Amino acid sequence: MRKILAGLALLGLGAAAAPAWADDISIAVAGPMTGKEATFGAQFKAGAEAAVADINAKGGVLGKQLKLQFGDDQCDPKQARAVAEQLASSGVVFVAGHFCSSSSIPASSVYNEQGVVQISPGSTNPKLTDERSGDFTYRICGRDDQQGGVAGAYLAKEFADKKIAILHDKTAYGQGLADETKKALNAAGKQEVFYEAITPGEKDYTAIVTKLKQNGIDVVYLGGYHTEAGLIIRQARGQNLKTILVGGDALVSTELGSIAGDDVEGTLMTFSPDPRKNPAAKEVVDALEKKGVNPEGYVVYTYAAVQTWAQAAEKAGTTEGEKVVAALKDLEFDTALGKFKFDAKGDPNLPSYVFYRWGKKNYEQIQ
């Protein structure tokens, strides 16, 4: 009994969750539903729920209704693997997830072993597809070598005469992104003053802020998540330090503004072209906003991940994994992110990264 209850807890399901009817198709969304990155789990949940509701309203997939389960990995690699095992054993045929690359990578081996299609809306570390566990692993977002390339070139050009430091949080995502940014920055002829790790989850980053101040750092690039970014920004301003913080797509949450307050103004970050301004996403964005859901960040990406799997299943005429994979390799998909195809690695041929600037309350695409 304990094992059963533990499994339900990992999936984020209550005891009232009964097995899906035989005529239903079980799919799942997995990510940090709780924990310090829960803002992204909320984005995933909102996108998946909206996609399932819209698909079901139009007749479902293969004439059957979709039933959505939830997996909470808290961005913890061990928990992600446990969640993947529970989801696979519960009979889901598709998982939109995970968010953190350090979760998606170990989970992907489980999904490939069990024949469950995985499409990550937000895991950007190249290893997910470069060192792919098998044909069941895909992503619908960009890669950190793309993102870091854009960031490094931008920093070298826009801050050519400024002192730059690079920080990372030691995670697969954060360090991977920092490494790629450093590589591109150095290739453009610009050398950082220092490259250093921080410990995620801390509340006091005074030591690193002091080091930024002592070295006269004008711009600090952070490979990491919005929580640490917000604290560093706030604590830097507390020392009257005007250093500009630059980060990646894990800063794409209005929660960053809640943490940093008005001090967030001027912060820069990379993300894919704003899906809220994509004509292909207008219907989805409008519907979400009418429901009071902010379609920011990875909401539309998760919606599109579910759409992609659904189109592949319809083309295959079945939810059987091998046949859906064959369709994923072959089809061009028409989604809220626009039309795209997967390459041989499982990466999409969608537009690359652009830069955003934060105001006091929100962020806007600047190029």
Residue, then its C-alpha position, 0 to 999 in steps of 0.5 A: m500500500r505504501k508503494i502505491l501511495a508513494g507512486l501517486a504522490l510522485l505523479g501529483l495525483g490524489a487517491a481519487a484518481a482512478p484508472a482511465w476508461a478503456d476508451d480514453i488515452s492517458i498522457a502526462v505532463a511532467g516538470p517541477m510542479t512544486g519546489k523553487e522552479a514551480t513557476f515553470g511547472a505551472q506554465f507546463k500545466a497550463g499549456a497541457e491542460a489547454a491543449v487537452a481541453d481543445i483537442n477533446a472539444k474537437g473529438g479527441v485523438l483517434g476518436k478517443q478523449l485524452k486524460l491528463q496525468f501530472g508528474d512532479d519532479q521538482c527538477d531533481p534528477k532522481q525524482a525525475r527518473a522515479v516519476a518517469e517510471q511511475l508514469a510509464s507503469s501507469g499506461v501513459v503513451f506520451v509525456a510532455g516534459h520535463f523542464c530541467s535538462s537534469s531531469s529530462i536526461p535521466a527520465s528519457s532513458v526510462y521512456n525509451e525503455q518503456g516505449v513512451v514518447q517524450i517531447s520536452p517543451g523546455s529542456t535545452n541542454p544539447k546532451l538530451t538529443d546529442e546523446r539521445s537514449g533512443d528514438f522516443t526522445y524529442r524536444i520542441c524548444g531550442r538548444d543551449d549551443q544555439q542560445g549560448g551562441v546568440a548570447g556570447a555574440y551579443l555580449a561581445k558586440e554590445f559590451a565590447d568595452k565593458k568588463i564581463a563575468i560569467l556565473h553558473d549554478k552547476t546544473a546541467y542546464g546552467q553550466g551547459l549554457a554558461d559554457e556555450t556562452k563563454k565559448a561564443l564570447n571568446a570566439a568573438g575575441k572577448q575574454e571574461v574577467f572571471y568564470e565562477a560557480i554559485t550554489p543554487g538554493e542559497k539566500d545570500y549571494t553577498a560574496i559573489v556580489t562583492k567580487l563583482k564589485q571589487n572587479g568592477i564588473d559591468v555585465v554578469y552572465l548567469g547560467g541558471y534559474h530565475t530565483e538565483a538571478g532575482l536574488i543576485i540582482r536585488q543584492a547587487r543593487g543593495q550594494n549600489l552596484k549597477t551591474i547588468l545581469v544577463g541570463g537565458d530562458a530560465l528567466v522567462s517568468t514574471e516571478l523574476g520581477s516579484i523576486a527582484g522588484d523594480d531592480v529587475e529593470g534593465t535585465l537582459m535574457t535570451f528566449s525564442p521569439d515571443p510565442r505571444k506575438n506569433p500569428a500561429a499562436k494567436e487563437v491559443v493565446d487569446a483563449l488562454e488570456k480569456k481564461g485568465v492564464n498568462p501565456e508566457g514562457y513555456v505555456v505555448y511550448t507545452y501546448a504545441a508539444v501536445q499538439t505535435w504528439a496528437q498529430a503524429a498519433e492521428k497520422a500513425g492511426t494508433t498510439e503505439g509508440e514505434k508507429v508514432v515515432a515513425a510519424l514524428k520522424d516524417l511529418e511536418f507539424d502545424t502547431a501554435l509555434g508554427k510549422f516545423k519538422f524534427d531533424a534526425k536528432g529529435d530537434p525542431n527546425l524552429p527559429s533561434y533565440v532573440f534578446y529580451r529586456w526587462g522593464k519594472k514589471n515585465y519583459e519585451q523582445i528587443q531584437 
